[in-house]
């Protein structure tokens, strides 16, 4: 009886959490240009419009490019910092770790205003590359946390054994440490990628309307009324997020991402 009750409660919670997504998915297949739910008719034309309409397609490409580049830059910033903190354990270096977490801890509006002031001071406001750098700095906390977890899970005896056999720090990092922390690198990249793809405030403050990402495109489209295309974009966001984390779970060794070592380790 208790098991059935637990299953019922879990199912109810899952239904409540997925209800907004189900409503948006229903709205996205309306046959008419309306946000009716339940949907009136069935049509996938709104999904096709995301890829065929030049405005929506350009925003999609811009969002993907910005997300990939900013996630890669965030990992490139976080990796050496996490490696240094783990390898040498310098107490003063923790200040840099806290500095890396500050942009994500502050309210997004405050961080966005800071980026706006910074780029305006150097007369770079509106340059497309500034949103890549801003997102990388804004989301560097995520790969920094995951990489710190990854390095903390590495058995230092492996490093000591490699050093005893004559390997320098670069060789130890490449041949011993990197294979062990690779799942954490992938997860940090994925977290930064997904959040950059959905981020609006920083992108709007930094590039305004000179570069339309999908969130900015949705905001601009609201001025002309609600359409099912916006719901279709939302569903695509959810599907892409599920795909990214599904691939991590499938190929990225999910137990290790959660802090467990594989049996063969």
C-alpha positions as CSV (number, residue, x, y, z in Angstrom):
1,X,0.0,0.0,0.0
2,X,2.8,2.4,0.9
3,X,4.6,1.6,-2.4
4,X,1.4,2.4,-4.4
5,X,1.0,5.7,-2.5
6,X,4.6,6.7,-3.1
7,X,4.2,5.9,-6.8
8,X,1.0,7.9,-6.9
9,X,2.6,10.9,-5.3
10,X,5.6,10.7,-7.6
11,X,3.4,10.5,-10.6
12,X,1.3,13.5,-9.4
13,X,4.5,15.5,-8.9
14,X,5.8,14.5,-12.4
15,X,2.4,15.5,-13.9
16,X,2.4,18.9,-12.2
17,X,6.0,19.6,-13.3
18,X,5.4,18.6,-16.9
19,X,2.0,20.3,-17.2
20,X,3.3,23.6,-18.4
21,X,5.4,21.9,-21.1
22,X,2.4,19.8,-22.2
23,X,0.3,23.0,-22.5
24,X,3.0,24.7,-24.5
25,X,3.4,21.6,-26.7
26,X,-0.3,21.6,-27.3
27,X,-0.3,25.3,-28.3
28,X,2.6,24.7,-30.7
29,X,0.5,22.4,-32.9
30,X,-2.5,24.7,-33.4
31,X,-3.8,24.7,-37.0
32,X,-4.6,28.4,-36.7
33,X,-2.5,31.3,-35.6
34,X,-3.7,31.3,-32.0
35,X,-2.5,30.1,-28.6
36,X,-5.6,28.0,-27.9
37,X,-5.4,25.0,-25.6
38,X,-6.6,22.4,-26.2
39,X,-5.3,23.0,-29.8
40,X,-7.8,23.6,-32.5
41,X,-6.7,21.3,-35.3
42,X,-3.2,19.9,-35.8
43,X,-0.3,21.4,-37.7
44,X,3.5,21.3,-37.6
45,X,3.8,24.4,-39.8
46,X,5.0,26.5,-36.8
47,X,7.9,24.1,-36.3
48,X,8.8,24.4,-40.0
49,X,8.6,28.2,-39.7
50,X,11.5,28.1,-37.2
51,X,13.7,26.7,-39.9
52,X,12.3,28.3,-43.1
53,X,11.6,31.8,-42.0
54,X,14.9,33.8,-42.4
55,X,14.3,35.7,-39.1
56,X,13.8,32.7,-37.0
57,X,16.4,30.6,-38.7
58,X,19.0,33.4,-38.3
59,X,18.2,33.7,-34.6
60,X,18.5,29.9,-34.2
61,X,21.9,29.9,-35.8
62,X,23.1,32.9,-33.8
63,X,22.0,31.2,-30.5
64,X,23.7,28.0,-31.3
65,X,27.0,29.7,-32.4
66,X,27.0,31.9,-29.3
67,X,26.2,29.0,-27.0
68,X,28.9,26.7,-28.4
69,X,31.6,29.4,-28.4
70,X,30.7,30.8,-24.9
71,X,30.5,27.3,-23.4
72,X,33.9,26.4,-24.9
73,X,35.4,29.6,-23.6
74,X,33.9,29.1,-20.1
75,X,35.5,25.6,-19.9
76,X,38.8,27.0,-21.2
77,X,38.8,29.6,-18.3
78,X,37.6,27.2,-15.7
79,X,39.9,24.2,-16.4
80,X,43.3,25.8,-15.6
81,X,41.8,27.4,-12.5
82,X,40.3,24.2,-11.2
83,X,43.6,22.3,-12.0
84,X,45.7,24.9,-10.2
85,X,43.4,24.8,-7.1
86,X,43.6,21.0,-7.0
87,X,47.2,20.5,-7.9
88,X,48.8,23.0,-5.6
89,X,46.1,23.7,-3.0
90,X,47.3,27.3,-2.5
91,X,45.0,28.9,0.2
92,X,45.2,32.4,-1.5
93,X,44.0,30.9,-4.8
94,X,40.5,30.4,-3.3
95,X,40.0,34.1,-3.9
96,X,40.1,33.4,-7.7
97,X,37.6,30.6,-7.2
98,X,35.2,33.0,-5.4
99,X,35.8,35.6,-8.1
100,X,34.8,33.0,-10.8
101,X,31.6,32.3,-9.0
102,X,30.6,35.9,-8.4
103,X,28.9,36.7,-11.8
104,X,26.6,33.7,-11.3
105,X,25.8,34.5,-7.7
106,X,24.8,38.1,-8.3
107,X,21.3,38.9,-9.7
108,X,21.4,38.6,-13.5
109,X,20.3,42.2,-14.0
110,X,23.3,43.5,-11.9
111,X,25.7,41.3,-13.9
112,X,24.2,42.4,-17.2
113,X,24.5,46.1,-16.2
114,X,28.1,45.5,-15.3
115,X,28.8,44.0,-18.7
116,X,27.0,46.9,-20.4
117,X,29.1,49.4,-18.6
118,X,32.3,47.6,-19.3
119,X,31.7,47.2,-23.1
120,X,30.4,50.7,-23.4
121,X,33.5,52.1,-21.7
122,X,35.7,50.4,-24.3
123,X,33.3,51.4,-27.2
124,X,32.5,47.7,-28.0
125,X,28.8,47.8,-27.2
126,X,26.9,45.8,-29.9
127,X,29.8,43.8,-31.2
128,X,28.6,40.2,-31.6
129,X,31.7,38.7,-30.0
130,X,31.0,40.6,-26.7
131,X,28.0,38.4,-26.0
132,X,30.3,35.3,-26.3
133,X,32.8,36.7,-23.8
134,X,30.0,37.9,-21.5
135,X,28.2,34.5,-21.4
136,X,31.5,32.7,-20.9
137,X,32.3,34.9,-17.8
138,X,28.6,34.7,-16.6
139,X,28.5,30.9,-16.8
140,X,32.1,30.1,-15.9
141,X,30.8,29.1,-12.5
142,X,29.2,25.9,-13.8
143,X,32.2,24.3,-15.4
144,X,34.3,25.5,-12.5
145,X,32.1,23.7,-10.0
146,X,31.9,20.5,-12.1
147,X,35.6,20.4,-12.8
148,X,36.4,21.1,-9.1
149,X,34.3,18.0,-8.3
150,X,36.1,16.0,-11.0
151,X,39.6,16.9,-9.7
152,X,38.5,16.2,-6.1
153,X,37.4,12.7,-7.2
154,X,40.9,11.9,-8.6
155,X,43.0,9.7,-6.4
156,X,46.2,11.6,-5.8
157,X,48.1,8.3,-5.6
158,X,47.8,8.0,-9.4
159,X,49.5,11.4,-9.8
160,X,52.2,10.4,-7.3
161,X,52.9,7.2,-9.1
162,X,53.2,8.9,-12.4
163,X,55.5,11.6,-10.9
164,X,57.6,8.8,-9.4
165,X,58.0,7.3,-12.8
166,X,59.4,10.6,-14.2
167,X,56.3,12.2,-15.7
168,X,56.2,16.0,-15.5
169,X,53.0,18.0,-14.6
170,X,52.0,18.4,-18.3
171,X,52.4,14.6,-18.9
172,X,50.4,13.8,-15.7
173,X,47.7,16.2,-16.7
174,X,47.4,14.7,-20.3
175,X,47.8,11.0,-19.6
176,X,46.5,10.5,-16.1
177,X,44.2,13.3,-15.0
178,X,42.5,14.3,-18.2
179,X,40.9,10.9,-18.9
180,X,39.5,10.9,-15.4
181,X,38.0,14.3,-15.5
182,X,36.7,14.2,-19.1
183,X,33.1,13.5,-18.0
184,X,33.2,16.6,-15.8
185,X,34.5,18.7,-18.7
186,X,31.7,17.5,-20.9
187,X,29.1,18.2,-18.2
188,X,30.5,21.7,-17.5
189,X,30.3,22.4,-21.3
190,X,26.8,21.1,-21.5
191,X,25.5,23.2,-18.5
192,X,27.1,26.4,-19.9
193,X,25.8,25.6,-23.4
194,X,22.2,25.0,-22.4
195,X,22.0,28.1,-20.1
196,X,23.7,30.3,-22.8
197,X,21.2,29.1,-25.3
198,X,18.3,30.2,-23.1
199,X,19.8,33.4,-21.6
200,X,18.2,36.7,-22.5
201,X,19.1,39.5,-20.1
202,X,22.9,39.6,-20.5
203,X,22.6,39.1,-24.3
204,X,20.1,42.0,-24.6
205,X,22.1,44.3,-22.5
206,X,25.4,43.6,-24.3
207,X,24.3,43.5,-28.0
208,X,20.8,44.9,-27.9
209,X,19.2,44.2,-31.2
210,X,22.4,44.1,-33.3
211,X,22.5,40.3,-32.8
212,X,19.2,38.5,-32.4
213,X,19.4,35.3,-30.4
214,X,16.3,33.2,-30.1
215,X,15.3,34.6,-26.7
216,X,15.7,38.2,-28.1
217,X,13.8,37.2,-31.2
218,X,10.9,35.9,-29.1
219,X,10.8,39.1,-27.2
220,X,10.8,41.2,-30.4
221,X,8.1,39.0,-31.9
222,X,5.8,39.7,-28.9
223,X,5.3,43.2,-30.2
224,X,3.4,41.8,-33.1
225,X,1.2,39.4,-31.1
226,X,1.5,35.9,-29.8
227,X,2.0,33.1,-32.3
228,X,2.4,29.3,-32.0
229,X,5.9,29.7,-33.4
230,X,7.0,31.0,-30.0
231,X,5.6,27.8,-28.4
232,X,7.3,25.7,-31.0
233,X,10.7,27.4,-30.2
234,X,10.1,26.6,-26.5
235,X,9.4,23.0,-27.3
236,X,12.6,22.8,-29.4
237,X,14.5,24.3,-26.5
238,X,13.2,21.6,-24.2
239,X,13.9,18.8,-26.7
240,X,17.5,20.1,-27.3
241,X,18.1,20.3,-23.6
242,X,16.8,16.8,-23.1
243,X,19.0,15.6,-25.9
244,X,22.2,17.2,-24.6
245,X,21.8,15.8,-21.1
246,X,20.6,12.4,-22.5
247,X,23.8,12.2,-24.5
248,X,25.8,13.0,-21.3
249,X,24.0,10.3,-19.4
250,X,24.6,7.8,-22.3
251,X,28.2,8.6,-23.2
252,X,29.5,10.7,-20.3
253,X,29.5,8.1,-17.5
254,X,26.7,9.6,-15.4
255,X,27.6,7.7,-12.2
256,X,31.0,9.4,-12.3
257,X,29.4,12.8,-12.9
258,X,27.5,12.2,-9.7
259,X,30.7,11.5,-7.8
260,X,30.9,7.7,-8.1
261,X,33.9,5.8,-9.5
262,X,33.3,3.0,-12.0
263,X,34.0,-0.5,-11.0
264,X,37.1,-0.9,-13.1
265,X,38.6,2.2,-11.4
